[in-house]
Amino acid sequence: MIYLRRQQSGAGGEEIAEVLRSAWRRLWRKQLLFLYPFVLAVLNSIAFLAIYTAMGGPVRWEAFAHANFSRWLYIHEHLDDLTRSFSALAIAALLGVAMCAAAAMIRAPFFRAIVGLGYPIAPRSRTETLRLALLYLVTYTLTLIIPYSIPGEGIAFQVAGLATLVIALVLIFSDYVVVFEDLGPWQAIKRSAVLLRAGWIPVLLLFATALLLWQIIYTIYGNYYDQANGVFALFPLSRLLVQSLVTTILDVVLIFTYDHLRKI
């Protein structure tokens, strides 16, 4: 059961405000929560490095830093290089599955650390890890692999981008459901859709805010990559750190929003 103090007589905006205050208090007491997503971000960069070199990318720091900054656009632009090489495709597929498992093993304890008093360092069970990994495999396939497999020319890629946003919105609570309600991937997706329907207005506002934050971060760092002659070694690391902090804040607010919606 997620610990959440709320005013019994509160309603509407007061309850939402209490949810946000509770989220902030929990985050303030656990300043190191960002280490969970930070570790996952570092692992993602290492996995991309393996794919990047397998695709024949130039083994230079600046070249890799630029490619890693917008890794999915890089893969989209070099999709022919990936599909023509069986070894590169096999490495990408193997690492994709491995990163889904890593995400499950890191994010499940991360969720519990947000709502509990301690810092769990391992998933609760193999079943939970398998369920969450399968959910992430489905999520990444629908929101990343399929859209970026479509040629960039034409309207199909634009339509796929819009569809990706809708899918991401429907799945917004699904991994929380797997962890806190002990459901399988398909049941978690359906449950997430039900919760979204129950509170679609605040969830849509949070979703739009998250997109805006990511766009701001991408624009700020993108300007540096576009204008810099070289890439300072710690700069990509700072981007991972900023993204990890934002991820932590968003997950804290979304988990408490999820808890609020499932109890009304």
C-alpha positions as CSV (number, residue, x, y, z in Angstrom):
1,M,0.0,0.0,0.0
2,I,1.4,3.4,-1.0
3,Y,1.8,5.7,2.0
4,L,0.0,9.0,1.2
5,R,-1.3,11.5,3.8
6,R,-4.2,13.4,2.6
7,Q,-6.9,15.6,4.2
8,Q,-10.1,13.6,4.7
9,S,-12.3,16.6,4.1
10,G,-10.4,17.8,1.0
11,A,-11.9,17.6,-2.4
12,G,-11.0,18.5,-6.0
13,G,-8.1,21.0,-6.2
14,E,-7.3,20.7,-2.5
15,E,-6.8,16.9,-2.9
16,I,-4.5,17.4,-5.9
17,A,-2.6,20.1,-4.0
18,E,-2.1,17.6,-1.1
19,V,-0.9,15.0,-3.5
20,L,1.7,17.4,-4.9
21,R,2.8,18.5,-1.4
22,S,3.1,14.8,-0.3
23,A,5.2,14.1,-3.4
24,W,7.5,17.1,-2.7
25,R,8.0,16.1,0.9
26,R,8.9,12.5,-0.1
27,L,11.3,13.8,-2.8
28,W,12.9,16.2,-0.4
29,R,13.7,13.5,2.1
30,K,15.3,11.3,-0.5
31,Q,17.7,13.5,-2.4
32,L,19.6,10.6,-4.0
33,L,16.6,9.0,-5.8
34,F,17.9,10.4,-9.1
35,L,20.7,7.8,-8.9
36,Y,18.3,5.1,-10.1
37,P,17.5,6.7,-13.5
38,F,21.0,8.0,-13.7
39,V,22.4,4.5,-13.6
40,L,19.9,3.4,-16.2
41,A,20.8,6.3,-18.5
42,V,24.5,5.4,-18.3
43,L,23.7,1.8,-19.2
44,N,21.6,3.0,-22.1
45,S,24.6,5.0,-23.4
46,I,26.9,2.1,-23.0
47,A,24.4,-0.1,-24.9
48,F,24.2,2.5,-27.7
49,L,27.9,2.6,-27.9
50,A,28.0,-1.1,-28.7
51,I,25.3,-0.7,-31.4
52,Y,27.0,2.5,-32.8
53,T,30.4,0.7,-33.2
54,A,28.7,-2.4,-34.7
55,M,27.0,-0.1,-37.3
56,G,30.4,1.2,-38.3
57,G,30.1,4.6,-36.6
58,P,33.4,6.6,-36.3
59,V,35.2,5.7,-33.1
60,R,35.7,9.3,-32.0
61,W,34.5,10.9,-28.8
62,E,32.8,14.0,-30.5
63,A,31.1,11.8,-33.1
64,F,29.8,9.4,-30.6
65,A,28.6,12.2,-28.2
66,H,26.6,13.8,-31.0
67,A,25.1,10.5,-32.0
68,N,24.3,9.5,-28.5
69,F,22.5,12.8,-27.9
70,S,19.9,11.9,-30.4
71,R,20.4,8.2,-30.7
72,W,17.1,7.3,-32.2
73,L,17.4,9.9,-34.9
74,Y,20.9,8.5,-35.6
75,I,19.5,5.0,-35.9
76,H,16.7,6.2,-38.1
77,E,19.1,8.0,-40.4
78,H,21.4,4.9,-40.5
79,L,18.7,2.3,-40.6
80,D,20.1,0.8,-43.8
81,D,23.5,0.3,-42.2
82,L,21.8,-1.6,-39.3
83,T,19.6,-3.8,-41.4
84,R,22.3,-4.7,-43.9
85,S,24.6,-6.1,-41.1
86,F,23.3,-9.2,-39.5
87,S,25.8,-8.9,-36.6
88,A,24.8,-5.3,-35.9
89,L,21.1,-6.2,-36.0
90,A,21.6,-9.1,-33.7
91,I,23.6,-7.0,-31.3
92,A,20.9,-4.3,-31.3
93,A,18.1,-6.9,-30.7
94,L,20.1,-8.6,-27.9
95,L,20.9,-5.3,-26.2
96,G,17.4,-4.1,-26.6
97,V,16.1,-7.1,-24.6
98,A,18.9,-6.7,-22.1
99,M,18.0,-3.0,-21.5
100,C,14.3,-3.9,-21.0
101,A,15.4,-6.3,-18.3
102,A,17.8,-3.7,-16.8
103,A,15.0,-1.1,-16.8
104,A,12.7,-3.5,-15.0
105,M,15.3,-4.4,-12.4
106,I,16.2,-0.7,-11.7
107,R,12.8,1.0,-12.0
108,A,10.8,-1.4,-9.8
109,P,13.0,-0.7,-6.7
110,F,13.0,3.0,-7.8
111,F,9.2,3.1,-7.6
112,R,9.3,1.5,-4.2
113,A,12.0,3.9,-3.0
114,I,9.7,6.8,-3.9
115,V,6.8,5.6,-1.8
116,G,8.6,3.8,1.0
117,L,11.0,4.7,3.7
118,G,14.1,2.7,2.4
119,Y,16.1,2.3,-0.7
120,P,15.3,-1.2,-2.2
121,I,18.2,-2.4,-4.3
122,A,16.6,-5.3,-6.1
123,P,13.2,-6.2,-7.6
124,R,10.8,-8.0,-5.5
125,S,10.7,-11.2,-7.5
126,R,11.6,-12.8,-10.9
127,T,8.0,-12.7,-11.9
128,E,7.8,-9.0,-11.4
129,T,11.0,-8.4,-13.4
130,L,9.7,-10.6,-16.2
131,R,6.4,-8.8,-16.3
132,L,7.9,-5.4,-16.2
133,A,10.6,-6.3,-18.8
134,L,7.9,-7.6,-21.2
135,L,5.9,-4.4,-20.7
136,Y,8.9,-2.3,-21.5
137,L,9.6,-4.5,-24.6
138,V,6.1,-3.8,-25.8
139,T,6.3,-0.1,-24.9
140,Y,9.6,0.5,-26.7
141,T,8.5,-1.5,-29.7
142,L,5.4,0.6,-30.1
143,T,6.8,4.0,-29.3
144,L,10.4,3.8,-30.7
145,I,11.2,0.8,-32.8
146,I,8.2,0.8,-35.1
147,P,8.0,4.6,-35.6
148,Y,11.7,4.9,-36.3
149,S,11.5,2.0,-38.8
150,I,9.3,4.1,-41.0
151,P,11.0,6.2,-43.7
152,G,11.2,9.9,-42.7
153,E,9.9,11.1,-46.1
154,G,6.1,11.3,-46.3
155,I,3.2,11.5,-44.0
156,A,3.5,8.0,-42.5
157,F,6.3,9.1,-40.2
158,Q,4.3,12.1,-38.9
159,V,1.2,10.0,-38.3
160,A,3.4,7.4,-36.5
161,G,4.7,10.2,-34.3
162,L,1.2,11.3,-33.3
163,A,0.2,7.7,-32.7
164,T,3.2,7.3,-30.4
165,L,2.1,10.2,-28.2
166,V,-1.4,8.6,-27.8
167,I,0.1,5.2,-27.0
168,A,2.5,6.7,-24.5
169,L,-0.4,8.5,-22.8
170,V,-2.4,5.3,-22.5
171,L,0.5,3.5,-21.1
172,I,1.5,6.2,-18.6
173,F,0.5,4.3,-15.5
174,S,1.2,0.8,-16.7
175,D,4.6,0.1,-15.1
176,Y,3.3,1.5,-11.8
177,V,0.4,-1.0,-12.0
178,V,2.7,-3.9,-12.6
179,V,4.8,-3.0,-9.5
180,F,2.0,-1.9,-7.1
181,E,-0.9,-4.0,-8.2
182,D,1.0,-7.2,-9.2
183,L,-0.6,-7.5,-12.6
184,G,0.7,-8.8,-15.9
185,P,1.6,-6.6,-18.8
186,W,-1.7,-6.8,-20.7
187,Q,-3.8,-6.3,-17.5
188,A,-1.6,-3.4,-16.6
189,I,-2.2,-1.7,-19.9
190,K,-5.9,-2.0,-19.5
191,R,-5.7,-0.8,-16.0
192,S,-3.7,2.2,-17.1
193,A,-6.3,3.1,-19.7
194,V,-9.1,2.9,-17.0
195,L,-7.1,5.2,-14.7
196,L,-6.5,7.6,-17.6
197,R,-10.2,7.8,-18.3
198,A,-10.9,8.5,-14.6
199,G,-8.6,11.5,-14.5
200,W,-7.7,12.4,-18.1
201,I,-7.6,16.2,-17.6
202,P,-4.8,16.3,-14.9
203,V,-3.0,13.4,-16.5
204,L,-3.0,15.2,-19.9
205,L,-1.7,18.4,-18.2
206,L,1.1,16.4,-16.6
207,F,1.9,14.6,-19.9
208,A,2.1,17.9,-21.7
209,T,4.3,19.4,-19.0
210,A,6.7,16.4,-19.3
211,L,6.9,16.8,-23.1
212,L,7.6,20.5,-22.6
213,L,10.4,19.8,-20.1
214,W,12.0,17.2,-22.4
215,Q,11.8,19.6,-25.3
216,I,13.4,22.4,-23.3
217,I,16.3,20.1,-22.2
218,Y,16.7,18.9,-25.8
219,T,16.8,22.4,-27.2
220,I,19.3,23.7,-24.6
221,Y,21.7,20.9,-25.0
222,G,21.1,20.7,-28.8
223,N,22.2,24.3,-29.1
224,Y,25.5,23.4,-27.5
225,Y,26.1,20.4,-29.7
226,D,25.3,22.5,-32.8
227,Q,27.6,25.4,-31.9
228,A,30.5,23.7,-30.1
229,N,33.7,22.8,-32.0
230,G,34.3,20.0,-29.5
231,V,32.4,18.2,-26.8
232,F,33.6,18.7,-23.2
233,A,33.9,15.3,-21.6
234,L,31.6,16.0,-18.7
235,F,28.9,17.8,-20.7
236,P,27.1,14.6,-21.9
237,L,27.3,13.4,-18.3
238,S,25.6,16.6,-17.1
239,R,22.8,16.0,-19.5
240,L,22.2,12.5,-18.1
241,L,22.2,14.0,-14.6
242,V,19.6,16.7,-15.6
243,Q,17.4,14.2,-17.3
244,S,17.7,11.9,-14.3
245,L,16.5,14.7,-11.9
246,V,13.6,15.5,-14.2
247,T,12.7,11.8,-14.5
248,T,12.7,11.5,-10.7
249,I,10.4,14.5,-10.2
250,L,8.0,13.3,-12.9
251,D,7.9,9.8,-11.5
252,V,7.2,11.1,-8.0
253,V,4.3,13.3,-9.2
254,L,2.9,10.6,-11.5
255,I,3.1,7.8,-8.9
256,F,1.2,10.0,-6.4
257,T,-1.3,11.0,-9.1
258,Y,-1.7,7.3,-9.9
259,D,-2.3,6.5,-6.2
260,H,-4.9,9.3,-6.0
261,L,-6.8,8.1,-9.1
262,R,-7.0,4.5,-8.1
263,K,-8.5,5.4,-4.7
264,I,-11.3,7.7,-5.9
